[in-house]
């Protein structure tokens, strides 16, 4: 299958074995996944209909029309007593011929996804997405309402494709007495599961403005246990220079940066 790009849709064959599970049972198992960028940022796995497990797809009356991909016929996914309603779709009449015999499963409707034998969280990994994590001796200060809440000369800087630079700091360089526990967690397919704190300064509370990866994925172990602050919500100075507060990205999935 050659690459097919039209409008906002890009289609490329994948090389990994990909599986999704519901109720402990594989819904599909394929070594022929197809990565489809329906928008500019996050790829989605489509799988050959022939690689879907027998009898898991239940017909649905639901249909949706995509201006680029055509009309989707939906299926529910049944495994034993579990039913994931309208969790799969197929574009039989798509103007993209490569999509017609493929099935797209809703990521969040499945219990687990695997690339080869490693579980993947939140969404499919983008083969063009890169993360560089570099230790630095630059001077990083975090300031909220004129109060310095972190001051470090040993930041770890995370450079991620399409994202602003994030500064991860040792907790010993953070005023931890200002942190308040939060129940929020988010997932990232490149870094793992993040835990959050709120920040309380002079009676003002910055909800879920600080996060850490207690046990990141192997490729991101350099940020384990370090704290990062949303550039968009605090003042960050690097070597005395105030960093621009860029608008916070729209979060379509709960992904920490």
Helices and strands as residue ranges (DSSP letters): E 4-6, E 9-13, E 18-22, E 25-30, E 34-37, E 44-48, G 49-51, E 57-66, E 70-79, E 82-90, G 97-99, E 102-105, G 107-109, E 112-115, E 118-120, E 131-135, E 140-144, E 147-152, E 156-160, E 166-169, G 171-173, G 176-178, E 179-188, E 192-201, E 204-212, G 218-223, E 227-229, E 235-238, E 241-242
